Amino acid sequence: YRYNFADLISVLIEKNKPDSARRLLNLVMEKFPDNRVYFENGMYSYAEACYKLKEFEKGNQIIKTLVYNLKHNISNYGGDNAMTDDQKKIYIEYLRQLAKVYKQDDLVKQLEFY
């Protein structure tokens, strides 16, 4: 369900409704935290939404959690759907580039070591 809301949050941001987007983002994060439904690939759009809403620490935390889950093969679908090491490196690079666009320099430096 979390992924369905990502599109709506993006539309709200595009339609210049940041307060509505922020409320929905916070509600989704409250109802579907990582300890209930692990953060996986689709959370990229949530990190990006946080950055667009100037919620930088929240976006950084999403990325850090994503990287942790990748490194430890934590998945909602079990080990059968685990990414290869090369896929993980590529995805972490996407996350690093996202952080770089939004000038999250400390996080960018941390992600260089993965």
Backbone torsions as a table, in degrees:
resi	resn	phi	psi	omega
1	TYR	NA	-33.4	-176.8
2	ARG	-56.7	-37.3	-176.4
3	TYR	-69.7	-30.2	178.3
4	ASN	-64.6	-33.6	-179.5
5	PHE	-74.5	-23.4	-178.4
6	ALA	-59.3	-42.2	178.6
7	ASP	-63.6	-42.4	179.7
8	LEU	-64.5	-41.5	177.4
9	ILE	-60.4	-42.6	178.3
10	SER	-61.9	-43.0	179.3
11	VAL	-63.3	-42.8	179.0
12	LEU	-61.7	-39.9	177.3
13	ILE	-65.1	-45.7	179.8
14	GLU	-61.9	-33.0	-179.4
15	LYS	-88.0	15.0	176.9
16	ASN	57.8	46.7	176.0
17	LYS	-121.4	63.8	-174.1
18	PRO	-63.5	-34.4	-179.7
19	ASP	-64.6	-42.3	178.0
20	SER	-66.1	-41.8	179.0
21	ALA	-62.3	-43.2	-178.8
22	ARG	-64.9	-43.1	178.9
23	ARG	-61.8	-44.9	179.7
24	LEU	-65.4	-43.3	177.9
25	LEU	-57.5	-47.4	179.9
26	ASN	-64.6	-38.3	178.8
27	LEU	-64.5	-45.3	179.3
28	VAL	-62.9	-43.7	-179.9
29	MET	-65.6	-32.8	177.6
30	GLU	-70.4	-43.4	-175.3
31	LYS	-80.7	-28.1	-177.0
32	PHE	-127.9	60.0	179.8
33	PRO	-70.8	167.5	-178.6
34	ASP	-58.7	-32.4	-178.5
35	ASN	-77.7	-5.1	176.6
36	ARG	-108.8	-46.4	176.7
37	VAL	-133.4	109.1	-173.9
38	TYR	-55.8	142.9	175.8
39	PHE	-70.7	126.8	178.1
40	GLU	-131.5	-167.8	-171.5
41	ASN	-46.0	-41.8	-176.4
42	GLY	-64.3	-12.2	179.7
43	MET	-74.7	-9.7	174.4
44	TYR	-52.0	-45.7	-176.9
45	SER	-66.5	-28.4	176.2
46	TYR	-71.8	-41.2	176.4
47	ALA	-61.1	-44.0	179.0
48	GLU	-62.7	-42.2	178.2
49	ALA	-61.3	-42.6	177.5
50	CYS	-58.4	-45.0	179.5
51	TYR	-63.0	-43.2	179.2
52	LYS	-62.7	-30.6	179.5
53	LEU	-89.5	6.9	-179.3
54	LYS	62.5	29.3	174.6
55	GLU	-98.3	65.0	-169.6
56	PHE	-63.4	-44.4	-179.0
57	GLU	-63.6	-39.0	178.7
58	LYS	-65.4	-42.8	177.2
59	GLY	-62.9	-42.0	178.5
60	ASN	-63.0	-39.9	-179.6
61	GLN	-66.4	-38.0	176.8
62	ILE	-60.8	-46.1	-179.5
63	ILE	-63.5	-43.8	179.2
64	LYS	-61.1	-41.0	179.0
65	THR	-67.0	-41.1	176.5
66	LEU	-58.4	-47.2	-178.7
67	VAL	-63.7	-43.7	177.3
68	TYR	-57.8	-48.0	-179.1
69	ASN	-62.2	-39.8	177.4
70	LEU	-62.8	-48.3	-177.4
71	LYS	-62.0	-30.2	-176.2
72	HIS	-105.4	13.1	178.8
73	ASN	52.6	38.3	178.2
74	ILE	-86.1	123.2	-174.4
75	SER	-145.4	153.1	174.7
76	ASN	-76.9	-11.4	-172.3
77	TYR	-115.5	10.0	179.4
78	GLY	83.1	178.5	-175.6
79	GLY	-69.4	-16.3	-177.5
80	ASP	-65.6	-24.9	-177.9
81	ASN	-105.0	17.0	-178.5
82	ALA	-64.7	143.3	176.8
83	MET	-74.5	152.3	171.6
84	THR	-72.5	164.6	178.1
85	ASP	-60.1	-38.4	178.5
86	ASP	-65.2	-41.1	177.7
87	GLN	-63.7	-39.9	178.2
88	LYS	-62.0	-44.5	179.9
89	LYS	-60.9	-42.3	179.3
90	ILE	-64.0	-45.8	-178.9
91	TYR	-65.0	-42.1	178.0
92	ILE	-63.4	-34.7	176.1
93	GLU	-65.0	-39.5	174.8
94	TYR	-59.3	-43.8	179.1
95	LEU	-63.9	-40.8	179.0
96	ARG	-62.6	-42.0	178.8
97	GLN	-64.9	-38.7	177.0
98	LEU	-61.4	-47.2	178.5
99	ALA	-61.7	-36.5	179.9
100	LYS	-66.3	-41.7	178.9
101	VAL	-57.7	-38.4	-177.6
102	TYR	-97.0	18.8	171.8
103	LYS	56.5	41.8	176.0
104	GLN	-94.5	68.0	-168.7
105	ASP	-58.4	-40.8	179.7
106	ASP	-62.5	-42.8	178.8
107	LEU	-67.0	-40.3	178.2
108	VAL	-57.4	-43.9	179.2
109	LYS	-63.9	-41.8	178.7
110	GLN	-61.7	-40.2	-176.3
111	LEU	-74.6	-15.7	178.0
112	GLU	-65.5	-21.1	-175.0
113	PHE	-92.2	4.3	-179.0
114	TYR	-98.0	NA	NA
